[in-house]
Amino acid sequence: MTAAPTTATDRRGAPIGRPGERLPSLTGMRVLAGFGVFSTHIIALGLFADPMAMMSYIHYAANSGVFGVGFFFVLTGFVVTWTAAAGDTAGKFWRRRFFKLIPNHIVVYLIILALWLPTEVPINTLAAIAGFFLVTAWSPSQDILFGNLNGPMWSANIDVLAYAVFPLLYFLIKKIRPNRLWAWAVGMVALAALVPLVAHNFLPDGPPSLTAPDISWPQHWFGFYFPLTRAIEFVLGILMARILLTGRWIGITALPAALVTAGVYLATLDVPIFHGYTVIPLIPIAILIPAMAYSDMLGHRTLVNSRFMVWLGDRMYAFFVTHITVLFMAHAALNGENGVVGMYTQKQFSTGAVVLVVAALYVLCVLVAQLLYVAVERPAMRRWSRSAKDRAEARAQRERQQAVLQS
């Protein structure tokens, strides 16, 4: 059964979004974005015994993580804007975001540390501390960024910055006239396009990046990891949410936006987006997210708003926090080794067997994510994301609504 469409419309009769309105397609899309990141990280395992099959997999999967991470950055700006309540305060917002982001991170980080210490492999203490406090991406040092005990959490550095400045950004962006929002959005895309130009023309040509040796580390860091340049995507997400909320959306729905995004992905398989050309996925993603939301507002069924996809999407942050450690440890365990540090004898498989291994690893990552979600994330959000006073007021409001319905 499809959801009933909203009754709020603009002067053209198109629906206008209501702040806080449930958008299940965006939750479901988190699964595809998370799978993109997972697929790219599979490359690090070296599963293919056939070198040609390995190269083919790299060709098709290398950019999927870049698209996935970019999607999450834009989505974050979109969602926090969409869910911003009229009576909300900066303190309440920061409290919710803190208990959404930090408990999972701390628990997993401490578990990784406990697994690491018995291996007697040296730990970069400064990098480990920076990783714990989610500030590694601010450092122009490769040793600091890649010495983080939970590598994928560099992206949470951008989340911390985004959440810190969101109350001010939201205040300022709400002052933009609705008829100028598109111009601001185009301006943010243009700013993102300048990032690789600045990086490749004004930053040093050395030393080489450890993960992209055909460019320099300063260029790579500025274009891909630096929180200020990646925050552009967050700001664009805010603007796209405002465009939809103010009735300025151009009517594109989920299917055509998804086809365009897929087309851009396939057309740029040979483009080294990882080097800092994040504007390439940014453009289709900035259209895809409001298009998905718009389809939900219209009551359309999409491939990603099913109950199962929403269930899985709710667990994607827990999946993201844990998946790289699970991948290395599970792969190493096949040889009876400890793979928490990624230093082990990599077992390889025939091409057909790789499909089964990857599927099994994905299911294992989901199961671990479910455990973290149930044991840490959901209890932390329920217990601490709102003050006792706010919880009491919400409970009283629900009781009043139930009394009205029963009368």
N, C-alpha and C positions, 0 to 999 in steps of 0.2 A: 504494500500500500504506500503510495507517495504522500509526502507532506503537503499540507494545504498551502497554497501560495500566499504570500503576504498581501495585505490589502492596501498598504501604502504605495502610492504611485507618484511619479513626477508628472510634469505637464504634458508629456508625450504618452502617458499611460503605462510607462515601464515601472516595474517595482523598485522601491527604494528600500535599502537595507535598514533594519532596526538594530541598534547597538545591542550586542549580547545574543542576537538570534543564532540558533544552532546551525552550524555549517558542517554537516558530516562529511562532505566531499573533501574538505581541507584536511580533516583528521585522517581520512583514508589515503589521501595523497602523501601523507607522511610515510606511509608504508613503502610506496614506490621510491620516494627520495632516500629513505633509509636503506632500501635494497640496492640503490645505486652506490651508496657509500660502501656497503658490504661487498658489492661486486668488485669495486676497485681494490679494496683491501685483500681480496682473495688472490690478487696478483702476487702479493708479498709471500704467499705460501709456496709458490712454485709447484703447483700440483701436477702439471702436465709432464708426462714422460716424453711426449712428442714435441720437439722444439717448434715445429711449424704450428701445431695446435696452440701452443703457448703464445706465440706471436699473434696468432689470429685472435685469441681471447683478449690479449692486451689491446689490440687494435679497436675492438668493440667495447671494451669495458673501462679503458683508462679514463675517459672523460665522464663516466657515469657518476663518479663520486663528486666531481666538480659541479655537475648539474645538481646533484643532491644537496650538497652543502649550500650552494647558492639559493636553492629553493627554501631551505630552512631559514636562511637569513632574511629573505623577503617575507616569508610566512610569519616570522616572529613579529616584524613591524606591523604586518596586516592584522594579526590576531590580537595583539595587545591594544591596538586602536579600536578594533571591532568590539572588544569586550570592555572597553573603558566605560565606567558608569558615571552618571552625572555627579553623584555625591562622593566619588572616590577621592582619595587624597594621595599625595606622593608616598607618605609613610605606609599606607595600606597596600599600595601597588608594590613597593619595594619588599614589603613583608611577604606577599604572595609569591613574588618571583624568587626571593631568596629560598623559601622552603620548597619551591618547585625544583630549583637548580642544584642547591648545595648538598642536601642530605645524600642523594644518590652518589654524587661525586666523592664526598668524604668517605662513605662506606666502601666504595669500590677502590678508591686510592689506598686506603689502609689495608684492604685485602691484598692488593697487588704488592704493596710493600712487605707484608707478612710472607707472601709467596716468594718474593725476590731475595730477601735476606739469607735464607738457607743456601742459596746457590753460590754465595760468596763472589758473585760478579760485582765489580765496583759500581757504586752509585754516584752519579754527579750530584753532590749534596745541594748545591745552589740551584741546579735545574729541578731537582725533586721538590725543593721548597717552593720555587716559582710555580711548578705544576700544581702543587697543593693549593696555592692561593690564586690560581687561574690568571697568571700574569705572564706566562712564557712568551706569548705572541708579541708582547711589547718589546722584547729584547731582540736587537739585531744580531744576536749570537746564535749560530747554529747549534752549538753545544748546549745552550740553554733550552732552545725550542725542542730539539730532538732528544734531549736528555730527560724530558718529562716522562714520568712512569706510565702515563696513560695517553699515548700520542694523540688520538682524535680529539681530546679535550682542549686542544689549542683553540678550537672554534668557540668553546664556551667563553674564552676571553672576550670575543666580540659580543656575546650575549650579555656579559657583565657590563661592558661599556654601554650597550644599547639600553639595558634596563636602567642604568644609572642616569642617563640623560633623557629618557623617554618623557617624564613629566614636563620638562621644559620644551622638548620638541613638540609634544602634543599641544601644549598651550600655544606655541608659535604657529604651528601648521593649521590649527583650527581657525586662526585669524586670516588665512588665505581665502580669498573669495572663491566660491565654487567654480566660477567660470575661468579661473586661472590655475586650477589644480593640474590640469593636463600639461600646461606650459612648465610648471614646476617639475612634473614627473619627467618630461623630456629633458629638462635641464639636469636632473640627477643622472639620467642615462648618459648625457654628454660628459658629465663629470667623471663617470665610471670609465668612459672611453679614453679620457685623458690619462688615467692611471698608468697603463702600460707605456704610453708615449713618454711620460715623465720618467718612468723607471728605466726604459731602454735608452733614453737620450741624455739623461742628466745624472744617473747613478753609476758608480764604478763598475768596470767590466770584470772584476775579480774580488774575492776568490770565487771559484765555482760553487754552485749549490750542490749539496750532497744528494738531493733527490731529483734535481734537474740540472745535470752537469753542463748542459749546453748553454746555460745562462749563468750570470753571476748571482751569488747569494744576495747581495743588496737589492738587485732587481727583483729577484724571486720573492724575497721577504716583503718588499714594499708593495708588490703587485698582488700577492696572494694571501699573506699572513697578517700584515699590519692592521690592527683593529680600526684605525681611522679610515683607511681606504675601503675595508670591507663593510664598515658601517653605512656606506652609501646605499647598500642593498636594503638595510633595515629602514632607512629614511624613505626609500622608494616604496617599501611595503606600507608605511604609514600613509603616504600620499595616495596609493591605490585604494586603501580602505576608505579614505575620505572621499575619493571619487565615487565609489559605490554608495557610500552612506548619504551623499548629497544628491544622488540621482543623476550623476554625470557619466555613468557608464555607457559604453557605446553599443551594448546589446550582444556582444560576443558570448556564446555559451561554451559549455565544457568541451564538446567534441571537436569543433574547429580549432579551439585553442590548444587542445591536446595534440591534434594532428600537426599543427604548426610547430609545437615544441619538439615533437618526435622528428619532424623534418629537419629542424635546425640541428638536432643532435646528430642525425645521420650525415648531414652535410658537413659537419665540422669534426668528424672522427679523426682527421689527420691534422687538426689544428691543436697546437700545444696550449690549450686553455689553462692548464696547470701553471704555466709560466706567468700568469697574471692577466690574461685576457678574459676576465670574468664578466665583462660587458656582453659577451656573446650569449651565454645562457641567461643573463639578466633580462634581456629584452623579452624573449618568449615567456619566461617565468613570471614577469611582471604582468603579462596579459593572462596567463593561465590561472593564477590564483584568484583574481576577481571574477574570471569567467566561471570557475568552479563554484564560487560563492553565489554568483548570479543564477546558475542552474539550480542550486539548492533553494534559492528564494522563489524560483518559478515552480518548485515542486517536482523537478525532473529527477528521474533515476539516472545515476551515473555508474560507471564501473567501480568507483571507489567509495560510494556512500552506503554500501551494504553494512549490515550489522557486524559481520565478521571483520571487514576492513576497518571499521571504526574501532572495534575492540582492539585490533592489532595496532592501529595508529596511536591509541592512547598509551601504548607501551613502548613507543619508539624512542623516547628519551632514555629509558632504562636500557633498551637495546643498544643505543648509540654508546652509552657509557661503558658497557661491558663487552661489546662484540669483539674488539680486536684482541683482548686478553683471552677470551674464550677460543677464538680461532687459533691463536698460537699454542695454547695449552692443549687443546684437543688434537691438533696436528702432531705436536711433539709426543703426546701420549701414545700415538700409534707405534712409536719407536721406543717407548718406555723412558722418555726423557721429559724434562721440565722445560716448557717453551714459553714461560712467562716473560722472558727477556728477548724472545725472538731468536735466540742463539741455540740451534739444535740441528740435527740431521733431518733435512726435509724429505719426507717420503713422497714419491711420485706415483702416478697411476696412469692407466690407459685413458684415452680420451672419453670413452663411454663411462668408465668408472668415476671419472671426475664429476660428471653430472650427479651421480648418486652421492658422492662425498660432499659436494657443495650443498645439495639439498639437506643432507643430514646435519651439516654444520649450521645451516640456517635455522633448522628446527631447534637445534641445541641452543643457539643464541636466543631464540624466542623464549624457550623454557627458562633460561637464566634471567632474561629480562622480566618475565612474568614473576619470578621469585623476588626480584628486586622491587618490582612495582608493588607487589602485595605486602612485602615485609618492610619496605622503607618508604617509597615515594608516596603511596596513597595514605598510609598512617600519618606521615609528616604533614602532608597537606591538610588532612582532616583536623589534626590536633593543633597545628601551629600557624597555618597560613592566615588565620583570622584570630583576632583577639577574642577573649571570652565574652566581652560585651557584644561584639559583632555577631558571634555565633548565637548568643541569646536572642538578639534582635531578629536574626534570620529565622530562628526556630519559632519565635512568636508570630512572625509574618506568615510562615507556612501554616501555623495553626489557625490563624485568622482566615486564610484562604480556604482551608478545609472546612471551616465552620460555615463560610458563605456557600460553598458548594453543597453542603449537606442540608442547608436551610431551605 
